[in-house]
Amino acid sequence: MTIKEVEELTGLSRSNVRFYEKERLIFPSRNEKNGYRDYSESDVENIKKIAYLRTLGISIEDIRNIIEEKESLHKVIQNQREILKKQLSDLDRAKILCEKMLRSNEMSYKEFQVEKYVNQLQEYWDDNKPVFRLDSVSFLYIWGSFITWVVIAALCLLVGLWSYGKLPPEIPVQWNHGVVSSLVDKKFIFAYPVACVVLRYLIRPVMYAKLQMENSFGEILTEYLTNYLSFVALSVEIFSILFLYGAVENIVVVLVMDTVVLLGLLAAGIVKMDLRKE
């Protein structure tokens, strides 16, 4: 059957179906006559099962392990139940404390005293470590902000405008062992701010569509990666100008430094944000 028929039978969009296939959760055959995907009834059932498990908050990786029989469905559901019970317990406790505060006459921040609502303060802090772990990754939220992207894109544009009159007719865009291997018209200097705009408004939605299905922090990760790639564009732009003046020779060093620093910080942030492992 065609993907349109799969959409009608499952009630899911073709982007979901394509995603599950890309993640190797389903394996539709190919029609030998036209080369199109040919979905079977088994594929349809698997798609519904996968989508249902996703609604329970089960990760793509766990679903893959179930399908590949590396984990049993029963065990994964048990683990997810415990995660949800912990989340519900935390929410119930927060709800009780909110109700207790609302019953109090003390509703101003100035008069508010935490000890009135929490008997064992240190124990309470320990129970809420995941919250404080998130608070400790502020760099990710600063770096993954729209304002940061605006600053990077604006710098790309300003660098281009400032340098344009000083550039030779052609500028390098490719290098090989410190030697220029490809030149283009100097107007290409403005391709870097354009790249930032393309990353933000065309590529970012695609990244978000993928990451939001795999990670509850998909939005911040998407913003972070978008700004990281924009920062790389800025770095290459600046390198091109400095290369022409003989100030630098190897772009690989610049890109490696960008990657090591920014991805290192991202990795540290992801570890802190992975509350499921708490």
C-alpha angles and dihedrals in degrees: 000000000000126000089251089060089047089054090053094047097045102031089228128122122253089244088064092048092048090048093054089050092048089052088052095243093124130030112201117188125237125249105240092212100054105008093239122139113268112205120204130210087256090056090052092051091048091050090053091048093049093047091048093051089049089057087058089058095253113152126242089243092055091048090050090051090051093050092046089047093239088124130024120242089233093056094046091049090049091052091047091049090055091049091050092046089054091048092048091048091052091048093048091051091049090048092052092050091049091052090048091052092048091053090055122089088222105092104142122097091229094058095037114118119188093204090066089067102030122054099185105037098183092047089051091052090049091052090053099047093125089064092052091045088059090048089056094063096065090134090069092053093046093046092042095054130114090235090059090052091050090052092050094046091046091051090051090053095044092049089051094048093045095048101037096087092047097049125099117246091268130037131195122258100167131043135189118195092333094313122111110247100175134030131192137181112289090244084079087080086082091057088081097064088042088054089055090054092047091050092051102044105026109025100033095064090053092050091047092051089058100039097046091062093052104036135033087219092055094124097055092042090052092050091047094051092045091054091043092055090046089052089052089053089052091048092051091047092053091043091054091055095044090047091058090055092047094246095124134018112183121058092185090070091053094049094045091052091049091049098045095049099041098038090044090057091044092052091050090050094049091052090053093046095050095103093167089073092053 
